[in-house]
Amino acid sequence: MYPVSRTPGAPACLAACVCLALFPLLAHADEPDSIKTLDTLVVTSAAPSSPLNWVTDPRLPRQPVPASDGADYLKTVPGFSAIRNGGTNGDPVLRGMSGSRLNILTNDGNLLGACPSRMDNPLSYIAPETYDRLTVIKGPQSVRWGAGASAGTVRFERDMPRFDAPGMELQASALGGSNSRNDQMLDAIFGSRPGYVRVNGNRSESGDYRDGNGEVVPSRWRKWNADVAVGWTPDADTVVELNAGTGDALARYAGRGMDGAAFKRSSYGLRFERGNLPGAWDKLQASLYYNEADHLMDNYTLRTPNPNGSMPMPMASNVARRTSGGRIASEWRWQDVAIVAGIDAQDSRHRKRKGMGRDTWRQMPWTRDAELSNTGAFAELTFGEDTPRRWVSGLRVDKAQAKDLRLTSGMMSMPNPTAGQTREQTLGSGFLRYERDHGQAWTWYAGLGHSERMPDYWELFSADAGPAGSVNAFAGVKPEKTTQLDLGLQFRGRTLDAWVSAYAGRLQDYILFTYRSGGMMGSSTRAGNVDARIAGAEAGLEWRPAQGLKLGSTLAYAWGENRDEQRPLPQIPPLEGRFSASWEHARWSTGALLRVVAGQDRVAQDEGNVVARDLGPSAGFATLSLNAAYRISDGLRASAGVDNLFDRAYAEHLNLAGSADFGFPADPVRINEPGRTLWLKLDYRY
C-alpha cells in the first residue's frame, strides 16, 4: 500500500555521523569560553532532583532517536517501559503498573483518550519537545496532582515567561532519518513588560520500518500539533495566561485489528499565578482546562481489509472524550514549615458511533455511553523545609462518580442491566515520608504511601463481563487500593553521583483483565479484582574520571505476584540495564549507549491488563547505539546517531501480538523493534 524504504537517506546520515565525529580533530584546540558549553546527548537518566522526583528538560537531545510521543520519551527514565504497538503510541508502564494508575498531566490538566482498548492513551497526544519541563513522581508519594496515581505522576509543563523589556526567544529543530523519518519543531516567544505571546508546533512523520531481519513492520505515522498562549504580567508577581491548541495524527498498528485514522485534539486552558503574598501566604495558583480527543479507528484507510481475517469488511469506530476541570492551590510558609492545600475537580464524558462500509460512520448519530467525575481536596505539610531533616506528609479525599448510559452491553448487545445507574465512591489517599541529608553528599529517605483508585473508563465499560456473580464490570469491579513502602539513597560527589530507590507494595482489589479467545462466542474479556504484591528497584551511577568524560549506568527491576492465584502478575517488564559513555570537548561531543535487557520467564500467559496480555516467556537482548554532536555556532547544533548499530532482530517483552491481517501468524507473536536506524538532527536556539 505504501512504499517502504529500508534506510532512505542512510548514506547522507552515515556520512554526517562520521564527519561530525572527525571534524573536531581538524578544529582549533583553543575555543572561546562562550562556546565551550554543549548540551550533550542524554543517554541515561540523571539522578533524581529530590526524593522520588525526577525533573528534566524534554527538549534535551536523547538517544535512541528522538521520541515521537510521550511514551517513547519516558522509556529513557529508569523504571518506565511501554506496551508496544509498532512505531508509535506505546502505552506507558511504570514499575509494571499501567493505565490510570499513572496520572498524566499537561499544564496540570488531563487529556484522556477515548479508545476502549487504549489505542489513543494520553501520551499519544503529547509531543515532548514542545514542553519546557518533565516532572516524574514515582509511587503514591504526592496527593496534590489528582486522584488515584498509585504508580506515579507525570507532568509535562510549559513555563509562563516574564520579560522586563521587549524581547524574543526562539527554538527550532529538524530531524531526518531512516524509514522516511522527518520531524520539525518550532517554539517562539515574543514578550515585553505587560505580557507575552507564545506559539509552538511540531510535525512528525515516519514510514513503516524494517526489523533486524529485514521484514517490514506496519508502523507508519504522521502527527502534528499547534498551540498558542497569550499571557498578561501586570507586575513581577502576577501572571494570567490563556492558551489553546489543536492537533491530529494517523498511525498504522502492527498489533491491532484496526489503525488510528484520526487523533484530533482540541485544548483550551486558563492559568493564574500570584506570588509574594502578604505574611506567611506565599503563593496562589489556579487553572481551568478543557480537552477533547476525537479518535477514529478503521481497517481501510491505512490497510486493505483481509477477506480471510476477523474483520473482512470495511468498518470504522469513532469515539470521543471530553475532559474538563480545574484546580486551585495555595502555599504557606512559616520558617521551616510549608503547607500546600487546595481542591481540584474533573468531569469526563464519552461518546461513540460506528459504521460498516467505507465512511458510513459519518452519517451515524453520536451515542453517549459514560459520564465520570471526581472532586478532591488535598493538603501536603513539610516540617523542616530546607533543613537536613524533613518530614513530608499529605492527605487527600476524593468523591468519584461514574454513570452508565449504555442501553446494551456485552458481546451479544443484550439489554444493559445497569443502564442509567450511578456509582459513587469516597476514596482516601495519603503518605508520610522522612528525608535526611548527611552533609552535602548523602541523602536518604523512607516513605509509606496509600492510594485508593476508582476504576477508570476502560475498566468499567470496555470489558465484556465483570467478576463472577456480577451482572457486568460496571456493577462488580471494586476500587483498587495500593499501600507502598519507598526507600532510597543518593550520593553526590565531585566526580561521582550514585542513587538507588526501592519499593514494596500491597495491592488490594487489583483490577485484572482476563482474556479468553476461541470458541463459539469468539474472544471476550472479563474484569475482576485480585490481591497482589509488587516490589522492585532502580539505581543509577555517573562517574566523571576526567574533564569532559562521563561514564554512566542505570538498572531497573520490577516484580509482581497475583496472590489469589499464586502466579505472576502479567505485563511485568524484565530487568534492564543501560550503560553509557560520552566525551565532550569544546564544540563537540560523542557518545555510546549499550542497552541490555534480560529474558523474562515470570509470565501469566492467560492473564492481562486492559491493553495486552503476556505472550509467554521472552528472550533477552542487547543493542548498541552511537551518537555525535557539533556546535556550529552559539545557537546552532548538529547531532547524528545510529541506533541498533548491529541491526539486531529483537522484540520487547511488553508487546501486542502481531495482527494476522498484516501477515503475522494467527498465533500470538511479538512485534519486532526497528533494525539499524540512522538519524541527523539540527537544533537552533535564539
C-alpha positions, 0 to 999 in steps of 0.5 A: 500500500505504501512504499517502504524504504529500508534506510532512505537517506542512510548514506547522507546520515552515515556520512554526517555521523562520521564527519561530525565525529572527525571534524573536531580533530581538524578544529582549533584546540583553543575555543572561546569560553562562550562556546565551550558549553554543549548540551550533550546527548542524554543517554541515561537518566540523571539522578533524581532532583529530590526524593522520588522526583525526577525533573528534566528538560524534554527538549534535551537531545536523547538517544535512541532517536528522538521520541515521537510521543510521550511514551517513547520519551519516558522509556529513557527514565529508569523504571518506565517501559511501554506496551508496544504497538509498532512505531508509535503510541506505546502505552506507558508502564511504570514499575509494571503498573499501567493505565490510570494508575499513572496520572498524566498531566499537561499544564496540570490538566488531563487529556484522556483518550477515548479508545476502549482498548487504549489505542489513543492513551494520553501520551499519544497526544503529547509531543515532548519537545514542545514542553519546557519541563518533565516532572516524574513522581514515582509511587503514591508519594504526592496527593496534590496532582489528582486522584488515584496515581498509585504508580506515579505522576507525570507532568509535562509543563510549559513555563509562563515567561516574564520579560522586563523589556521587549524581547524574543526567544526562539527554538527550532529543530529538524530531524531526518532519518531512516524509514522516511523519518522527518520531524520539525519543531518550532517554539517562539516567544515574543514578550515585553513588560505587560505580557507575552505571546507564545506559539509552538508546533511540531510535525512528525512523520515516519514510514513503516520500518524494517526489523533486524531481519529485514521484514517490514513492520506496519508502523507508519505515522504522521502527527502534528500539533499547534498551540498558542498562549497569550499571557498578561504580567501586570507586575513581577508577581502576577501572571494570567495566561490563556492558551489553546491548541489543536492537533491530529495524527494517523498511525498504522498498528502492527498489533491491532485489528484496526489503525488510528485514522484520526487523533484530533485534539482540541485544548483550551486552558486558563492559568493564574499565578500570584506570588509574594503574598502578604505574611506567611501566604506565599503563593496562589495558583489556579487553572481551568482546562478543557480537552477533547480527543476525537479518535477514529479507528478503521481497517481501510484507510491505512490497510486493505481489509483481509477477506480471510481475517476477523474483520473482512469488511470495511468498518470504522469506530469513532469515539470521543472524550471530553475532559474538563476541570480545574484546580486551585492551590495555595502555599504557606510558609512559616520558617521551616514549615510549608503547607500546600492545600487546595481542591481540584475537580474533573468531569469526563464524558464519552461518546461513540458511533460506528459504521460498516462500509467505507465512511458510513460512520459519518452519517451515524448519530453520536451515542453517549455511553459514560459520564465520570467525575471526581472532586478532591481536596488535598493538603501536603505539610513539610516540617523542616523545609530546607533543613537536613531533616524533613518530614513530608506528609499529605492527605487527600479525599476524593468523591468519584462518580461514574454513570452508565448510559449504555442501553446494551452491553456485552458481546451479544448487545443484550439489554444493559442491566445497569443502564442509567445507574450511578456509582459513587465512591469516597476514596482516601489517599495519603503518605508520610515520608522522612528525608535526611541529608548527611552533609552535602553528599548523602541523602536518604529517605523512607516513605509509606504511601496509600492510594485508593483508585476508582476504576477508570473508563476502560475498566468499567465499560470496555470489558465484556463481563465483570467478576463472577456473580456480577451482572457486568464490570460496571456493577462488580469491579471494586476500587483498587487500593495500593499501600507502598513502602519507598526507600532510597539513597543518593550520593553526590560527589565531585566526580561521582553521583550514585542513587538507588530507590526501592519499593514494596507494595500491597495491592488490594482489589487489583483490577485484572483483565482476563482474556479468553479467545476461541470458541463459539462466542469468539474472544471476550474479556472479563474484569475482576479484582485480585490481591497482589504484591509488587516490589522492585528497584532502580539505581543509577551511577555517573562517574566523571574520571576526567574533564569532559568524560562521563561514564554512566549506568542505570538498572531497573527491576520490577516484580509482581505476584497475583496472590489469589492465584499464586502466579505472576502478575502479567505485563511485568517488564524484565530487568534492564540495564543501560550503560553509557559513555560520552566525551565532550570537548569544546564544540563537540561531543560523542557518545555510546549507549549499550542497552541490555535487557534480560529474558523474562520467564515470570509470565501469566500467559492467560492473564492481562491488563486492559491493553495486552496480555503476556505472550509467554516467556521472552528472550533477552537482548542487547543493542548498541547505539552511537551518537555525535554532536557539533556546535556550529555556532552559539545557537546552532547544533548538529547531532547524528546517531545510529541506533541498533548499530548491529541491526539486531532482530529483537522484540520487547517483552511488553508487546501486542501480538502481531495482527494476522491481517498484516501477515503475522501468524494467527498465533500470538507473536511479538512485534519486532523493534526497528533494525539499524536506524540512522538519524541527523538532527539540527537544533537552533536556539535564539 
